Amino acid sequence: MRFPTLATAILMASSALAADRSVTDDTGRSVTIPQEPARVVVMHEPLLGLPLMELGVNVVGSYGRKDDGSFVTAVDFVDTVFGTGRPKPRGIGPVGQIDLEKLRALAPDLIIGMEIDVEKVEQLSTVAPVYLQNVSSGKAHGFSVEEDLATVVGKKEAFETRRAAYAARVEAVRKTLPADGKPKTYLAVFLTDQLNALGDMSGAVQALEDLGYARLPLTAEKAPAGEGGSMLLVPLGAETFGRLDPDLLVLMNTYMGDARDADGTKAALERIVPGWEKFVTPAKEGRVLYLDSAKVSLPTIASAEHTLDAIEAWAKR
């Protein structure tokens, strides 16, 4: 009886090893992870969790969700980006404090964090392998985070299928835009209590650049690169803003509140730059596009598609 038992054990161990693979994460760490992780916990839900969810990955836990399942900000990005009805990850502790008991209870087979989570690796690795992904402005572009993660979690085919459908949508929207053969520029501005030029990583940027728009050049002094997962380039002074003249000025209000439509965004900008509609050239000439920041700011194909929808509606007015 011993031989079959031993043979079975060896076979099971070999199968388990075959299902794992060694990868190098974006901080240069070598990590052994499952071939196709079945239960993933993320350390930043909007920047890591949503790209994985779009690929069909089972994201069971998220750093920052509350015990009642609600998200830490005023908006739940799962609902705004994908629509209601999707299951939500469970919380593993408030931002600033990881609850290891809750994390272990979720039985993850992979934890995915940002490059700034490197100091948490030792603690998290007691529960599951930890992979760190670059999400900072300057290190990621458009929805490249989703493409990178697709390779990590064995979902490259799913990503390519989504990207092909997105590419067809880009071509359809491109046909609705005026074509005079001249290169076009854009400036995407995200409003908080100040003006911020949107960074490289978002569905909005991906869609705009895939349609042929190029970012209006800004000097480093006016727009230093964001760090630590920031999607923004800040600050953009009111005086500088008033002088800039992109072919398309994209405006979006903060997702920390509900006033994300055109009227709410106009009002928010009026508080920062009084009378802006009277002297900002794109506003005077009808070259302003208003986007819902909660739908378009994330590094997902879905966010890029929301942007395409808004651009198409604007072009047809």
N, C-alpha and C positions, 0 to 999 in steps of 0.2 A: 504494500500500500504506500510505502514511502516514495518509491520512484515516480508514480504518477503525480503525487502531490508536489514533489520537487519540480518535476517537468512543467507542471501547470504554473507553479510560481515563477519559474524562469521565463516561461512564455508571456505571462502577464507583465513581468518586469520589462521584457524586451519590447512589448507593445507600448508600454508607457513611455519608454525612452524614445521609441520611434515617433511618438506623438509630440515630443518636445523638440525644440530647436534653439540654437544659440544665436542671439542677435546683439548688435551693438546699438545702444540708444544714442540720443543726440548729445549726451554729455560724455560719450566715449566709454561708458560702462558696458561690459559684457554681461548679458542677462539670458538665462534659460527660461523660455516661455512656452506655453502650449501652442501647438500648430494652429489651432482655431480655438481661442479662449471662449469658454461657455458662460463665465460669470465674471464680469469686469466691474471694477470700481474706479472712478475717476476723481482726480483732485481738483478739477475745474469743469463743472458741467457744461457751461456754454461753449468753451473753447475746445474741450475734449469729448465730453459726453454726447453732444448733439451730432458731431461728425460721425461718431461710432454708431449712434442710433440710426442715422440715415443709411448706414451700411448694413443694418440688420443685426448688429451686435447686441447682446443682452447686457445692458448696463444696469447692474443691480444696486449699486450704491454710488453716492456722490457726496463729496466734501462741501458742506454749505447748506444742504437741505435741512429743514427743521424736523423735529420728531413727528409733527403732524403731516409731513410730506410736502409742505409749502416751501417755496424757494426763498432765498434770503433777500432778493430784490423785489421791487414792486411788480415785476412782470415774470411770468413763468415762460421761459423761452421754448420749452417743449410745445406748449400750446400755441404760441405766436408763430413759430417757424413751421411746425408740422400740422397744426390743428389739434383740436381737443380729442380725447379718447385714448391716447397712448398711455401705457403704464409709466409711472414715474419712479425714478430710483429712490432708495431709502437713504436717509441721512446717516452719516458716520461721524457727526459732531459738528458744532458750529465752527465758522471760520476762526482759526486761531487755536483750536483745540480738537484733536482727533480722539474719538472714543474707540479705543482698541476692542472693547467688548462688543460694541455694535459692529465694528468692522469684521471681527472673527465670525460673528453670527451670520453674516452674509455669505461666508465661505467662498470668497473670490478666488479664481485661479490666476488672475492678473490684476495688478493695480497700475494705472497709467497716470503719471503726473506731468507737470511742466518742468522745464529746466530749473526753475527757481525752487523746486521741491527737493533739491539734492540733499539738504540737511535732514529731511524727513525719511530718507531711504532706509536707514538702519532700523528705525522703528517700524516702518511699514513692511519691511522684508521679513519680519517675524510672522507675518500673516500670509503673504503671497509674493511672487516675483514682482519687481517694480521696474517699469519702463518709463523713461523720461523723454518727453517730446518737446521740441522747440516750438513755442507759440509766440515769442516776442516779435514786435514790429522790427523789421530788418532781417529777421531770420526765417520768417514764413511769409507767403504771399498768397492773396486770394483764398482759395480753398485748398491750398497745398497741404495743410495739416490733415485734411481728410484723406488726401491721396497717400500721404506718408503712413497714416494709421491703417489704411486699407492693406498695405503690404505687411505691416506688423501683425495684424489679427487675421490674416488669411482671407481677406475680402476684396482682393484686387479685381476680380471679375465683376463683383457687384458694383464697385466704383466705376469701372469702365462702362458698364451698362448705363449707369446714371449720367456719366459724362457725355455719352453719345447722344442721349435724349436732350441734354442741356445744349450741346453744340447745335443740334437741329433747331432748337428754340432761338438760339443766338442769331442764326441765319435768317429766321423768319422775322425777328424784330429788326434786324439790320435793314431789311427792305422797307420798313416804315419810316426810316430816318432820312432826312434830306441829304443828298449826296452831291457835293460840288467838287469833289476831288481834293479838297484841302484838308490837311491834318487838323484834328479837333483836340482841344484840351478840356480837362475837367478839374474842378476843385470840390472835394467833398468835405463839408464842415459839420462837425458834431457839436451840439450846444450843451454845455453844462451851465455853470455860472460864468463861463467864459467861452471864447471861440476856440475850437480845436480842429486842426486839420486831420481828417481820418487817415490812419496809417495804411500800410500795405495789405494787411490781412483782414479780409472780409469778403463775403459774397458780393457786396456792392462794388467793391474795387474790381473783383474778377469780372463781373458782368460789364462794367463800363469799359475796361481795357479790352475785353474780348470783342466789344462792339467797335473798337478802333479809337477810343478816346485815350489820350495820354495825360498823365498827371501834370498839372501846371507846376513848373519848377518853383520850389521854395527853398530859401537858403537855410542852412543848419541853424543859424542864429534865430531865424524866425520860427523854425519848427524842428527842435531837437528830437531825435528818435526816442520813442517810448520804450520802456523796459518792463520786465516782470509780467509779461502777458498783456501789456497795454495794447489796445487796438488804435490808440490815438497818437498824433504828433501834436505836441502842445508847447507853448501856447501860440495862438495866432492873434496878434494885436488888432484892435478895432481899426486903427489907422491903416495898417497894412491891408486888412480885409477890404476896406473901402476903395483901395487903389487897384486891387486885382481884377482882372477881366478875363476869366476863362470862357470858353465857348459854352460850357454847361456848368452852372453853379448848383451843386447838390447840397441840400440842407436837411438836417435831421435833428430833432430834439432828443434830449436824453431819454433813455428807457427807464429812468428812475421814477417816472410819473406817467400819467395817462394822456397828457397833451402832446401826442406824437403826430397828429394830423397836420395839414398845411396851416390851418388857423392857429393851432397851438404853437407850431414852430415859428410862424411869423411873429407872434406875440412875444415868445421867448427871445428872439433876436432883437426885437424892438427895445426890450429892456436893457440889452447889452449895447446895442448901437442904435440909438434913437434916430428915426427918420431914414433908416438904411434904404428903404425901397425907393426913395427919391434921388439918391445919388450913386448907388451901386449899379454899375452899367448893366450886368446881366439881368437885374431886377427890372430896370427901366425898359429893357428890350425883350422881356419875356423868355429869358433863357435860364429859368430856375426850376429845378426838379425837387419836389419834396418826397422824402422817403420815411417810412416807419422804421426807426432804428432797431426796434425789437425784432423785426423780421429780416433785416438785411445786413446787420453788423457782424454776424457770426461766420466762421470759415466753413460753411456748408454749401453744397450745390443748391439746396432749397433756398438759402438766402440769396444766392445769385439769381435764381428763378423769380423770386419776389421782386428783385430789382428790375429784371427784364419786363415783368408785367407792368411795373410803374412807368418805365421808360416808354413802353409801347403806348400806354394810355396817354402819356404826356405828348408824344409825337403825333397822335391822332386828333388832338384837340383843335 
